[in-house]
Structure formats: structure tokens, C-alpha cells
């Protein structure tokens, strides 16, 4: 192992902290958990780039807010982030299933009954926990697409501790992955993709988010148009200790016309309406640590 790889283990996104959290969840008594989560939230608060990213986003979500207020709001974001990671570890290792409540149950059932669909979600609540639970309770095959972990050891750790019955794809091979996902959807599976931020060199579509210009990944919309399947906005939010809420909105149907740009624009506008409403209501669980609007200062 090179020296750079050795040091990378101890960065915020390094594998050491995932291993340490896993050890704590498996060995710490439940009544000590809030203290552990408080430590983790404070630890994340020391992460300069992530803290500044959250504070910049909060400045747009909450117009007129002060930097001091957003600093404490930032702690609340990291507090919820720590709990969702812990719940995800507990589910994978101990199969502890949290309590669930549903908003939009009819839409959720329609998605499960569909012959292929795109599940479009955001970096909120526990994306991993929701996908793993869905894979165990649904007869539909689900493929989860996510950005790869920056640290190779962290990525290997996440893959090794994944749940059975859930296929995870990392968006590192754009063309080949797009063809695989198209075939998967046409076979009747559900593809889950996060559509609230752009990571890496991927195709984007213009959008308006909280009244400001933004970009969203083009992949989910292009896949839905090509496969002729609906997009279901689904959000997993934490409702309390070991309690989660699954919010499913009405499907986004991409109608094909002679103007492809207009078709995408209508679909993106509907997605941004749903996303903005959920982020406004659950800003303390929007785990986007990069500035969504880079021109905004903290």
C-alpha cells in the first residue's frame, strides 16, 4: 500500500470511518447511540468543504438566513446523516428493519406493478436502506445506480457489505452502462437513480431549482424516453429513531414529439417541482455536500 493510499483511509470519505462506525453499531449498547451520533455529527462539522457546501445550499433554500443560523442547521444535517448511515449498517449487519410509513402508497403500488420503471430519487434520508428494503419486499428486480466512492477501499467495503438480491451499478462506464440499463428496464426491472446533483463528466439537462439555474443528470430522462417507461419520484426520509417515511409522487410520463428538447424540459420541470417541495420540507435531510449553486457564497 502506498503512503497516499494509507493516508486516504483517514479522510472523511475514507474506509476507516466506515469500519469504525460499523464496529460501534455492532458493539455499542443502544442507549449510547445518541452520544455516538452526536460525535459523528460534530466530526462531519469539522469537514470544511462539506460544511461550506451545506451552508451555501441552505442560503438558497432559506432566503435571508444568516451564516450563524445555517451553521447550526448544518449540524442538524450531519446529525441526520449520521443516523441514516447507522441505520443502514444496522440493517445490513443485523437485519434490523425500521418502521415505515407511506405517502403516496397507490403510486408506489403502481410502480411495483409496472412493466419496468425509473425510480428517481435524491440524496435524502437513506437511499441505500430504501433500495435494500425495496429489493427484499418487492417481486420486481431493482438495479441501483450511484456515483462511485472516491476512495477505492471505501467502494470495496460498500460492495462487500451490500445486501443480496440488489444489483448496484456505479456510473463509471457511461455508454456500456446505459445499454445495460436499457435492457434491464425493458425486461421489467426498476432502475433507481439519484437525480438531484451532477457528479463527474456526465450529460446534463438545464433546470430551474429554487428560482436559480441548475443542471440535472440527463441519464434518467433519456432512459425513460428510450425505454418508454414512466419515472416515479420516490424519496426516503427519516421520521425518527428507526422510523422512515417513503414519499412517492405521481409518475412523470415523457411524451415524445418532434421537439425532443421540449419533451425533456417538461419532464425536468415536473421533477424539479417535486424535488423542490421535498427539499424545502426536509432540508435537514438533503445530503448534498457540494454546492448546488456554485456561484453562491457561504
N, C-alpha and C positions, 0 to 999 in steps of 0.2 A: 504494500500500500504506500503510495507516495505521500509526502508531507502535506500537500494540498488536500488530498483526499482525507487524510487523518483529521485535519482541521475542519473540513466540511461537515463532519459528523456533529459538531457542536454549534453550528449555525442554527438560526431559528427554524429553518426548514430541514435541518439535518436529522438523520435517523436516530441519534442518541436520545433526543427528547421524546420521540415516539416510543422508543423502547422503555424509557423511564416512566412515561405515563402508563404504558401497558403494565409495568411492574406494580405501579401504585394502585391501579384499578383492581388487580388480581390479589393484592395483599393488604390493602388499607381497609379498616373497618368502615362501613357505610357512614357512620356518624362523623367521621373525619373528612369525608369527601368535600363538604363546603370549604374547609380550610385549604385543601389541596387545590380546589378550583380557584380560590382567591389568589393563591400563589401563582398559578398558571396565568391568570388574567394580568397580574402585576408583571410577570415575566414578559408577556407579549407586549405590555405597555412600554417596555424598555426597547422594543424593536422599532427604531426610528423610522425607517421607510414605511412600515406597515401602519404605525401610528399616524404619521403625516397623511398617508393615503386615506385612512378612515376619516380623519378630521376634515380633509378637503371635500370629501364626498358629503359629509354631514353639513358643510357650509351651504351646499346647494339644496340638499333635501330639506333643511331647516333654514330658510332665508332669514337673515338678521340675527342669527345666533352668534354668540361670542366664542372666541377661542377657548376661554376657560370652561365654558359650559360644554363645548364639544370635546374637550379633554376628558371630562368625567363621563360624557356619553361614550367616548371611545373605550373607556374601561368597561362599560356595560356591554359593548360589542364583544370585547375579548372575553368577558365573563361567560357570555352565552356560547362563544366559540369553544371555550374550554369544556363546557358541559356537553356540547354536542359531540366533540371528539371522544370524551369519556364514555358517553352512551354508545357510541359506535364501537369502541373497543369492548365494552361490556357485552354488547350483542354478539360480536364476532367470537369472543373467547368463552363467554358463559351462557350465551344464547338467552340473555335477559331481554325479554320483549317489552318495550314500554307500552303504556296505554295510548290508544289512538282515538281521535275524534275526526270526523269528516265534514268538510264543507264542499258542497257540490257532488254529493255521492252519486247522483244519477249520471253526471258527466263522467265520473270515474268508472262506473259500470259500463257506460257506453264505450269508453276507451278499451276496456278489457275485452269487450265483445267484438270490437272492430277487427277487420282483417288486415292488420298492420296499421301502425300509427307512429307519430313522433311525439314523445313526451318532452316538452320544452320547459326547462326549469331554470332556477337561478342559484347563485351561491348563497343560499339561505338555509337556516335550520341544519338538518343533516341530510345532505344529498345522498351520501353513501348508505346511511341507515335506511332511508326511504326506499332506495333501489334494492337493497338486500331483502328487506321485508316484502317488497312487491314480488320479488323473484320467488319467494317461498310461499306466497299466498295466492299467486295467480297461475293459471294454466298457460298463460302466454309466456313465450321466451322473451327475455329482456336483455338488451345489449346497452351497456352504459359507456358513453364516450366522455372522456375527460382529458384535460391537459396533463401532461406528464409531470411528475415531481422533478424539481430542478436537480435534486441530489439523487444519483443512481442508486445508492444504498437505501434511501427512503422509498424510492419506487419499488425496489425489490422487496422491501419489508411489507409494503401495502399489498403487493401482488400475492405474497406468500400467505398473508393473513386474510385473504378475501374469502367470501362465502361461496359454497358450492352452488351450482345452478345459475350463477350470474357471470356473464361474459363482460369483461372490461376491455375496452379498446382505448389506446392513447392516440391523440390526433397528431402523430408524428409522420405519417405517411399519407398525405392528403389524397392523392389520386387513387391509390390502391384501396385505401380505407373507404373512400366514397363508393367505389364499385361494390365492395363487400357489404356495406350498409344498405345499399340499394337492393341487393339480392336478399338480404336478411329481412327487410321490410316487406318485400314482395312475397316472401314466404309466410307472412302473417305475424312476424315478431314486432315488438315495440322497441324503438330506439330512444334512449334517454340522453338528452344533450342539454348542456347549460348554455343559455343564450343571452346572458346579461353583460358579458365583457369579452374583449378581444385579446387573445394571448398569442404571441408569435406572429409569424407571417402567414396569415390565413385570409381568405376572401371575406370582405365585409359588405354590409349594406348600410346606407345612411339612415339615420333615425333622429327623432326628437325625444329627449329624455329630460323631464322636469324643465321643459321650455328651452333646453340648450341642445345644440347639435351634438350628436353622438354616433357611434358605429356599433353594429351588432354583427355576430357571425352570420355569414350568408349560407353556410352549410345546411342548417336545419330546414330553411325555406326552399333551397334548391332541391334537397332530398324529397321533401313533401310534394313539390311540384312534379318532379320526375316520376315518383312512385305513385302519384295521385292518391295520397292518403292525408288524413287530417292531422293537424297539430293540436295537441292538448296542453295548455299551460297548467302545470302542476307545481305547487310549492309546498315544501315541508318546513314547518315552523315549530319551534319548541314552545310548548304551552305551560311548562312547569317541570318539576323534577320527575324524570322518566315519563313525561307526557308530551305528546306531539299532536300537531294538527295538520291534516292533509287537505290542502285547498286546491280544488280542481275547477277550472273555469271553462266556459263554453269553447268548443273547438274553433280553430282557425282554419277555414277552408280556403285554399288558394285556387281561385278560379283562373283558368288560362284563357288569355285573349291574345290579340295581336301585339299588344304592348306589354312585354314581359316586365319592364321596369315598373309600370303601374300596378301590375299584379303583385309584385314583391312589396311595393310601397304600401298597399292596402293591408297586406298580411303583417308587415312590420309595425304599422301604426296600431293595429289591434293588439299585437304582442306588447308594445310599449305601454299601452293603456293599462293592460293587466299588470305588467311588471311595476309600473309606477305606483299603482294603487297598493300593491302588496309591500313594496319598499317603503312607502310613506307610512303604512300602518305598522310595519315590523322593521324599522330602520335598525334597531338594535340587534338584528339577526342577519343583516346583509353583510356577508363576509367577503367583501371585495376590498382588498388591502392595497390595490393600486388605484390611483386617481382615475375616476370615470371621466372626468373633465380635466385634463392635464393643465389647462390654462388657468384653473382656479388655484389661488394661493391659500395656504393654511391660515 
